[in-house]
Amino acid sequence: MIRHVVMWKLNAEDAVGQKAAVDAMAAALEPLVGQIEGLDSLTVRADIAAVDSNWDVVLVSDHTSPEALVAYGSHPLHVVAGAVVKANTRDRVCVDFEL
């Protein structure tokens, strides 16, 4: 099992804009579970600490194998969802690790 953790800084700086961005990202990404083989779970959530050094939003997903993670990254449904993410974010960091 592979855990995929991605964090982003959002383009929006105001609370209303940030909430709309996170909601749009979650709506695009979370339904991919059950639609992409090897994607077992996926959650998108906003940071609640409101600390300037924190990232604004996180995605945590679990994949059955490293190959499933690679397939997820290039899957057409993920590419469409990724466009929503890219439209709302400016910076990204990621860590993938084995459970």
N, CA, C and O atoms as a GROMACS GRO file, in nm:
protein
  396
    1MET      N    1   0.085  -0.118   0.000
    1MET     CA    2   0.000   0.000   0.000
    1MET      C    3   0.090   0.124   0.000
    1MET      O    4   0.188   0.131   0.074
    2ILE      N    5   0.055   0.219  -0.083
    2ILE     CA    6   0.129   0.345  -0.094
    2ILE      C    7   0.040   0.460  -0.050
    2ILE      O    8  -0.074   0.472  -0.095
    3ARG      N    9   0.090   0.544   0.038
    3ARG     CA   10   0.020   0.666   0.077
    3ARG      C   11   0.082   0.782   0.000
    3ARG      O   12   0.204   0.797  -0.005
    4HIS      N   13  -0.006   0.862  -0.060
    4HIS     CA   14   0.030   0.978  -0.143
    4HIS      C   15  -0.020   1.102  -0.069
    4HIS      O   16  -0.141   1.116  -0.048
    5VAL      N   17   0.070   1.190  -0.030
    5VAL     CA   18   0.033   1.311   0.044
    5VAL      C   19   0.080   1.432  -0.036
    5VAL      O   20   0.198   1.446  -0.067
    6VAL      N   21  -0.016   1.518  -0.069
    6VAL     CA   22   0.014   1.639  -0.147
    6VAL      C   23  -0.040   1.759  -0.070
    6VAL      O   24  -0.150   1.754  -0.017
    7MET      N   25   0.039   1.865  -0.066
    7MET     CA   26  -0.007   1.990  -0.005
    7MET      C   27   0.011   2.103  -0.105
    7MET      O   28   0.106   2.104  -0.183
    8TRP      N   29  -0.082   2.198  -0.100
    8TRP     CA   30  -0.077   2.311  -0.191
    8TRP      C   31  -0.094   2.443  -0.116
    8TRP      O   32  -0.153   2.448  -0.008
    9LYS      N   33  -0.040   2.547  -0.175
    9LYS     CA   34  -0.073   2.685  -0.140
    9LYS      C   35  -0.177   2.729  -0.242
    9LYS      O   36  -0.161   2.706  -0.362
   10LEU      N   37  -0.282   2.792  -0.195
   10LEU     CA   38  -0.390   2.835  -0.282
   10LEU      C   39  -0.364   2.973  -0.341
   10LEU      O   40  -0.294   3.054  -0.282
   11ASN      N   41  -0.421   2.997  -0.458
   11ASN     CA   42  -0.415   3.130  -0.518
   11ASN      C   43  -0.494   3.231  -0.435
   11ASN      O   44  -0.448   3.342  -0.412
   12ALA      N   45  -0.612   3.191  -0.391
   12ALA     CA   46  -0.699   3.280  -0.314
   12ALA      C   47  -0.636   3.310  -0.178
   12ALA      O   48  -0.579   3.221  -0.114
   13GLU      N   49  -0.647   3.434  -0.137
   13GLU     CA   50  -0.591   3.472  -0.008
   13GLU      C   51  -0.698   3.500   0.096
   13GLU      O   52  -0.669   3.507   0.215
   14ASP      N   53  -0.823   3.516   0.052
   14ASP     CA   54  -0.932   3.544   0.145
   14ASP      C   55  -1.003   3.413   0.181
   14ASP      O   56  -0.998   3.316   0.105
   15ALA      N   57  -1.067   3.412   0.296
   15ALA     CA   58  -1.130   3.289   0.348
   15ALA      C   59  -1.238   3.237   0.254
   15ALA      O   60  -1.248   3.115   0.234
   16VAL      N   61  -1.317   3.323   0.197
   16VAL     CA   62  -1.425   3.280   0.108
   16VAL      C   63  -1.367   3.215  -0.018
   16VAL      O   64  -1.413   3.109  -0.060
   17GLY      N   65  -1.267   3.278  -0.076
   17GLY     CA   66  -1.203   3.224  -0.196
   17GLY      C   67  -1.132   3.093  -0.168
   17GLY      O   68  -1.134   3.002  -0.251
   18GLN      N   69  -1.068   3.082  -0.052
   18GLN     CA   70  -1.000   2.958  -0.016
   18GLN      C   71  -1.099   2.844   0.004
   18GLN      O   72  -1.074   2.732  -0.039
   19LYS      N   73  -1.210   2.873   0.071
   19LYS     CA   74  -1.310   2.768   0.092
   19LYS      C   75  -1.366   2.721  -0.042
   19LYS      O   76  -1.384   2.601  -0.063
   20ALA      N   77  -1.393   2.814  -0.132
   20ALA     CA   78  -1.444   2.777  -0.264
   20ALA      C   79  -1.343   2.691  -0.339
   20ALA      O   80  -1.380   2.595  -0.406
   21ALA      N   81  -1.216   2.724  -0.328
   21ALA     CA   82  -1.110   2.648  -0.396
   21ALA      C   83  -1.101   2.506  -0.340
   21ALA      O   84  -1.095   2.410  -0.416
   22VAL      N   85  -1.100   2.494  -0.208
   22VAL     CA   86  -1.091   2.362  -0.146
   22VAL      C   87  -1.214   2.278  -0.181
   22VAL      O   88  -1.202   2.160  -0.211
   23ASP      N   89  -1.331   2.340  -0.178
   23ASP     CA   90  -1.454   2.268  -0.213
   23ASP      C   91  -1.448   2.219  -0.358
   23ASP      O   92  -1.488   2.106  -0.386
   24ALA      N   93  -1.399   2.303  -0.449
   24ALA     CA   94  -1.389   2.264  -0.590
   24ALA      C   95  -1.288   2.151  -0.608
   24ALA      O   96  -1.312   2.058  -0.685
   25MET      N   97  -1.176   2.158  -0.538
   25MET     CA   98  -1.074   2.054  -0.548
   25MET      C   99  -1.127   1.922  -0.493
   25MET      O  100  -1.107   1.817  -0.554
   26ALA      N  101  -1.194   1.926  -0.378
   26ALA     CA  102  -1.249   1.805  -0.319
   26ALA      C  103  -1.356   1.745  -0.411
   26ALA      O  104  -1.362   1.623  -0.428
   27ALA      N  105  -1.440   1.829  -0.468
   27ALA     CA  106  -1.546   1.781  -0.557
   27ALA      C  107  -1.488   1.716  -0.682
   27ALA      O  108  -1.548   1.624  -0.737
   28ALA      N  109  -1.374   1.763  -0.728
   28ALA     CA  110  -1.310   1.706  -0.847
   28ALA      C  111  -1.234   1.578  -0.816
   28ALA      O  112  -1.234   1.485  -0.896
   29LEU      N  113  -1.170   1.572  -0.700
   29LEU     CA  114  -1.080   1.461  -0.669
   29LEU      C  115  -1.144   1.346  -0.591
   29LEU      O  116  -1.118   1.230  -0.623
   30GLU      N  117  -1.223   1.374  -0.492
   30GLU     CA  118  -1.274   1.267  -0.406
   30GLU      C  119  -1.360   1.164  -0.479
   30GLU      O  120  -1.353   1.046  -0.445
   31PRO      N  121  -1.440   1.202  -0.579
   31PRO     CA  122  -1.517   1.102  -0.652
   31PRO      C  123  -1.434   1.005  -0.737
   31PRO      O  124  -1.489   0.910  -0.792
   32LEU      N  125  -1.304   1.028  -0.749
   32LEU     CA  126  -1.220   0.938  -0.827
   32LEU      C  127  -1.208   0.800  -0.762
   32LEU      O  128  -1.177   0.702  -0.830
   33VAL      N  129  -1.232   0.793  -0.630
   33VAL     CA  130  -1.232   0.663  -0.561
   33VAL      C  131  -1.345   0.580  -0.621
   33VAL      O  132  -1.460   0.625  -0.630
   34GLY      N  133  -1.312   0.460  -0.662
   34GLY     CA  134  -1.410   0.373  -0.726
   34GLY      C  135  -1.413   0.387  -0.877
   34GLY      O  136  -1.475   0.306  -0.946
   35GLN      N  137  -1.347   0.491  -0.928
   35GLN     CA  138  -1.341   0.512  -1.072
   35GLN      C  139  -1.204   0.483  -1.130
   35GLN      O  140  -1.190   0.461  -1.251
   36ILE      N  141  -1.102   0.483  -1.045
   36ILE     CA  142  -0.965   0.455  -1.089
   36ILE      C  143  -0.916   0.332  -1.014
   36ILE      O  144  -0.909   0.331  -0.891
   37GLU      N  145  -0.883   0.229  -1.090
   37GLU     CA  146  -0.837   0.105  -1.029
   37GLU      C  147  -0.710   0.128  -0.946
   37GLU      O  148  -0.617   0.196  -0.990
   38GLY      N  149  -0.709   0.072  -0.826
   38GLY     CA  150  -0.593   0.083  -0.739
   38GLY      C  151  -0.595   0.203  -0.647
   38GLY      O  152  -0.507   0.217  -0.562
   39LEU      N  153  -0.695   0.290  -0.662
   39LEU     CA  154  -0.712   0.405  -0.572
   39LEU      C  155  -0.811   0.364  -0.464
   39LEU      O  156  -0.932   0.356  -0.490
   40ASP      N  157  -0.761   0.339  -0.344
   40ASP     CA  158  -0.845   0.288  -0.236
   40ASP      C  159  -0.917   0.398  -0.157
   40ASP      O  160  -1.030   0.378  -0.112
   41SER      N  161  -0.852   0.512  -0.140
   41SER     CA  162  -0.913   0.622  -0.064
   41SER      C  163  -0.849   0.754  -0.106
   41SER      O  164  -0.735   0.756  -0.153
   42LEU      N  165  -0.923   0.862  -0.089
   42LEU     CA  166  -0.870   0.994  -0.121
   42LEU      C  167  -0.951   1.097  -0.045
   42LEU      O  168  -1.074   1.099  -0.052
   43THR      N  169  -0.881   1.183   0.029
   43THR     CA  170  -0.944   1.288   0.108
   43THR      C  171  -0.872   1.420   0.081
   43THR      O  172  -0.750   1.426   0.076
   44VAL      N  173  -0.951   1.526   0.063
   44VAL     CA  174  -0.898   1.662   0.047
   44VAL      C  175  -0.954   1.746   0.161
   44VAL      O  176  -1.075   1.750   0.182
   45ARG      N  177  -0.864   1.814   0.233
   45ARG     CA  178  -0.908   1.896   0.346
   45ARG      C  179  -0.826   2.025   0.354
   45ARG      O  180  -0.710   2.030   0.314
   46ALA      N  181  -0.890   2.128   0.408
   46ALA     CA  182  -0.824   2.257   0.431
   46ALA      C  183  -0.748   2.254   0.563
   46ALA      O  184  -0.787   2.184   0.657
   47ASP      N  185  -0.640   2.331   0.569
   47ASP     CA  186  -0.567   2.350   0.694
   47ASP      C  187  -0.656   2.428   0.791
   47ASP      O  188  -0.723   2.522   0.750
   48ILE      N  189  -0.657   2.388   0.916
   48ILE     CA  190  -0.739   2.457   1.015
   48ILE      C  191  -0.658   2.542   1.113
   48ILE      O  192  -0.716   2.614   1.194
   49ALA      N  193  -0.525   2.533   1.107
   49ALA     CA  194  -0.441   2.600   1.207
   49ALA      C  195  -0.423   2.750   1.179
   49ALA      O  196  -0.396   2.826   1.272
   50ALA      N  197  -0.437   2.792   1.055
   50ALA     CA  198  -0.421   2.932   1.018
   50ALA      C  199  -0.285   2.987   1.061
   50ALA      O  200  -0.274   3.100   1.110
   51VAL      N  201  -0.182   2.907   1.041
   51VAL     CA  202  -0.044   2.950   1.067
   51VAL      C  203   0.018   2.980   0.932
   51VAL      O  204   0.009   2.898   0.840
   52ASP      N  205   0.080   3.095   0.917
   52ASP     CA  206   0.132   3.136   0.787
   52ASP      C  207   0.226   3.035   0.722
   52ASP      O  208   0.227   3.021   0.600
   53SER      N  209   0.303   2.964   0.802
   53SER     CA  210   0.398   2.869   0.745
   53SER      C  211   0.332   2.738   0.701
   53SER      O  212   0.394   2.658   0.630
   54ASN      N  213   0.207   2.714   0.742
   54ASN     CA  214   0.136   2.593   0.701
   54ASN      C  215   0.093   2.604   0.555
   54ASN      O  216   0.074   2.713   0.502
   55TRP      N  217   0.077   2.488   0.493
   55TRP     CA  218   0.019   2.483   0.358
   55TRP      C  219  -0.131   2.493   0.374
   55TRP      O  220  -0.184   2.464   0.481
   56ASP      N  221  -0.201   2.535   0.268
   56ASP     CA  222  -0.344   2.566   0.277
   56ASP      C  223  -0.436   2.445   0.269
   56ASP      O  224  -0.542   2.442   0.331
   57VAL      N  225  -0.396   2.345   0.192
   57VAL     CA  226  -0.484   2.230   0.169
   57VAL      C  227  -0.399   2.104   0.151
   57VAL      O  228  -0.286   2.109   0.102
   58VAL      N  229  -0.456   1.990   0.192
   58VAL     CA  230  -0.385   1.863   0.181
   58VAL      C  231  -0.474   1.759   0.113
   58VAL      O  232  -0.596   1.759   0.128
   59LEU      N  233  -0.409   1.671   0.038
   59LEU     CA  234  -0.472   1.551  -0.018
   59LEU      C  235  -0.397   1.433   0.040
   59LEU      O  236  -0.274   1.430   0.040
   60VAL      N  237  -0.472   1.335   0.090
   60VAL     CA  238  -0.414   1.210   0.135
   60VAL      C  239  -0.488   1.098   0.062
   60VAL      O  240  -0.610   1.086   0.074
   61SER      N  241  -0.413   1.017  -0.012
   61SER     CA  242  -0.475   0.905  -0.084
   61SER      C  243  -0.393   0.779  -0.064
   61SER      O  244  -0.272   0.784  -0.042
   62ASP      N  245  -0.462   0.666  -0.072
   62ASP     CA  246  -0.397   0.536  -0.059
   62ASP      C  247  -0.416   0.459  -0.189
   62ASP      O  248  -0.524   0.455  -0.247
   63HIS      N  249  -0.305   0.397  -0.234
   63HIS     CA  250  -0.301   0.325  -0.360
   63HIS      C  251  -0.249   0.184  -0.334
   63HIS      O  252  -0.164   0.165  -0.246
   64THR      N  253  -0.298   0.088  -0.408
   64THR     CA  254  -0.265  -0.053  -0.383
   64THR      C  255  -0.120  -0.087  -0.409
   64THR      O  256  -0.068  -0.184  -0.354
   65SER      N  257  -0.052  -0.008  -0.493
   65SER     CA  258   0.087  -0.038  -0.530
   65SER      C  259   0.152   0.085  -0.590
   65SER      O  260   0.082   0.180  -0.626
   66PRO      N  261   0.284   0.084  -0.603
   66PRO     CA  262   0.350   0.195  -0.673
   66PRO      C  263   0.300   0.209  -0.817
   66PRO      O  264   0.288   0.320  -0.869
   67GLU      N  265   0.272   0.097  -0.880
   67GLU     CA  266   0.222   0.101  -1.018
   67GLU      C  267   0.082   0.164  -1.024
   67GLU      O  268   0.051   0.237  -1.119
   68ALA      N  269   0.000   0.137  -0.924
   68ALA     CA  270  -0.132   0.198  -0.918
   68ALA      C  271  -0.122   0.349  -0.901
   68ALA      O  272  -0.202   0.423  -0.958
   69LEU      N  273  -0.025   0.395  -0.823
   69LEU     CA  274  -0.004   0.539  -0.806
   69LEU      C  275   0.037   0.603  -0.938
   69LEU      O  276  -0.013   0.710  -0.972
   70VAL      N  277   0.127   0.539  -1.011
   70VAL     CA  278   0.170   0.592  -1.142
   70VAL      C  279   0.051   0.596  -1.237
   70VAL      O  280   0.032   0.695  -1.308
   71ALA      N  281  -0.030   0.490  -1.239
   71ALA     CA  282  -0.147   0.486  -1.328
   71ALA      C  283  -0.248   0.595  -1.291
   71ALA      O  284  -0.309   0.655  -1.380
   72TYR      N  285  -0.266   0.620  -1.162
   72TYR     CA  286  -0.354   0.727  -1.114
   72TYR      C  287  -0.309   0.861  -1.168
   72TYR      O  288  -0.390   0.941  -1.214
   73GLY      N  289  -0.180   0.886  -1.164
   73GLY     CA  290  -0.126   1.015  -1.207
   73GLY      C  291  -0.154   1.047  -1.352
   73GLY      O  292  -0.169   1.165  -1.387
   74SER      N  293  -0.162   0.947  -1.437
   74SER     CA  294  -0.184   0.972  -1.580
   74SER      C  295  -0.325   0.935  -1.626
   74SER      O  296  -0.356   0.948  -1.744
   75HIS      N  297  -0.408   0.889  -1.535
   75HIS     CA  298  -0.545   0.850  -1.571
   75HIS      C  299  -0.622   0.972  -1.623
   75HIS      O  300  -0.610   1.080  -1.565
   76PRO      N  301  -0.699   0.957  -1.730
   76PRO     CA  302  -0.773   1.071  -1.786
   76PRO      C  303  -0.864   1.143  -1.686
   76PRO      O  304  -0.876   1.265  -1.692
   77LEU      N  305  -0.928   1.070  -1.596
   77LEU     CA  306  -1.014   1.135  -1.496
   77LEU      C  307  -0.930   1.218  -1.398
   77LEU      O  308  -0.974   1.325  -1.355
   78HIS      N  309  -0.812   1.170  -1.364
   78HIS     CA  310  -0.724   1.246  -1.276
   78HIS      C  311  -0.671   1.370  -1.347
   78HIS      O  312  -0.655   1.475  -1.285
   79VAL      N  313  -0.642   1.358  -1.475
   79VAL     CA  314  -0.594   1.473  -1.552
   79VAL      C  315  -0.699   1.584  -1.552
   79VAL      O  316  -0.665   1.701  -1.536
   80VAL      N  317  -0.826   1.548  -1.568
   80VAL     CA  318  -0.934   1.648  -1.565
   80VAL      C  319  -0.943   1.712  -1.426
   80VAL      O  320  -0.954   1.834  -1.414
   81ALA      N  321  -0.938   1.629  -1.322
   81ALA     CA  322  -0.943   1.682  -1.185
   81ALA      C  323  -0.821   1.769  -1.157
   81ALA      O  324  -0.831   1.870  -1.087
   82GLY      N  325  -0.706   1.729  -1.211
   82GLY     CA  326  -0.584   1.806  -1.192
   82GLY      C  327  -0.593   1.946  -1.248
   82GLY      O  328  -0.530   2.039  -1.195
   83ALA      N  329  -0.671   1.964  -1.353
   83ALA     CA  330  -0.690   2.098  -1.410
   83ALA      C  331  -0.761   2.190  -1.310
   83ALA      O  332  -0.732   2.309  -1.303
   84VAL      N  333  -0.853   2.134  -1.233
   84VAL     CA  334  -0.922   2.212  -1.128
   84VAL      C  335  -0.821   2.252  -1.021
   84VAL      O  336  -0.820   2.366  -0.975
   85VAL      N  337  -0.737   2.158  -0.983
   85VAL     CA  338  -0.635   2.185  -0.882
   85VAL      C  339  -0.540   2.294  -0.931
   85VAL      O  340  -0.514   2.390  -0.859
   86LYS      N  341  -0.489   2.280  -1.052
   86LYS     CA  342  -0.393   2.376  -1.106
   86LYS      C  343  -0.453   2.516  -1.118
   86LYS      O  344  -0.382   2.615  -1.101
   87ALA      N  345  -0.582   2.524  -1.146
   87ALA     CA  346  -0.648   2.655  -1.157
   87ALA      C  347  -0.658   2.726  -1.023
   87ALA      O  348  -0.673   2.848  -1.018
   88ASN      N  349  -0.650   2.650  -0.914
   88ASN     CA  350  -0.670   2.708  -0.780
   88ASN      C  351  -0.545   2.716  -0.694
   88ASN      O  352  -0.551   2.766  -0.582
   89THR      N  353  -0.431   2.666  -0.744
   89THR     CA  354  -0.312   2.658  -0.659
   89THR      C  355  -0.191   2.723  -0.725
   89THR      O  356  -0.186   2.744  -0.846
   90ARG      N  357  -0.092   2.755  -0.639
   90ARG     CA  358   0.030   2.817  -0.690
   90ARG      C  359   0.156   2.740  -0.655
   90ARG      O  360   0.256   2.752  -0.726
   91ASP      N  361   0.154   2.662  -0.549
   91ASP     CA  362   0.271   2.583  -0.508
   91ASP      C  363   0.224   2.446  -0.461
   91ASP      O  364   0.113   2.430  -0.412
   92ARG      N  365   0.313   2.347  -0.477
   92ARG     CA  366   0.279   2.208  -0.444
   92ARG      C  367   0.400   2.137  -0.385
   92ARG      O  368   0.513   2.156  -0.431
   93VAL      N  369   0.376   2.056  -0.283
   93VAL     CA  370   0.476   1.962  -0.232
   93VAL      C  371   0.410   1.827  -0.218
   93VAL      O  372   0.288   1.817  -0.199
   94CYS      N  373   0.491   1.721  -0.228
   94CYS     CA  374   0.435   1.586  -0.228
   94CYS      C  375   0.533   1.490  -0.162
   94CYS      O  376   0.654   1.506  -0.173
   95VAL      N  377   0.478   1.390  -0.093
   95VAL     CA  378   0.555   1.279  -0.039
   95VAL      C  379   0.473   1.153  -0.062
   95VAL      O  380   0.352   1.150  -0.035
   96ASP      N  381   0.538   1.048  -0.112
   96ASP     CA  382   0.477   0.917  -0.129
   96ASP      C  383   0.556   0.819  -0.044
   96ASP      O  384   0.679   0.820  -0.046
   97PHE      N  385   0.486   0.734   0.032
   97PHE     CA  386   0.558   0.638   0.115
   97PHE      C  387   0.477   0.509   0.126
   97PHE      O  388   0.356   0.506   0.105
   98GLU      N  389   0.550   0.403   0.161
   98GLU     CA  390   0.489   0.272   0.175
   98GLU      C  391   0.434   0.254   0.315
   98GLU      O  392   0.499   0.287   0.414
   99LEU      N  393   0.314   0.200   0.323
   99LEU     CA  394   0.253   0.172   0.454
   99LEU      C  395   0.291   0.032   0.501
   99LEU      O  396   0.250  -0.010   0.608
   0.00000   0.00000   0.00000
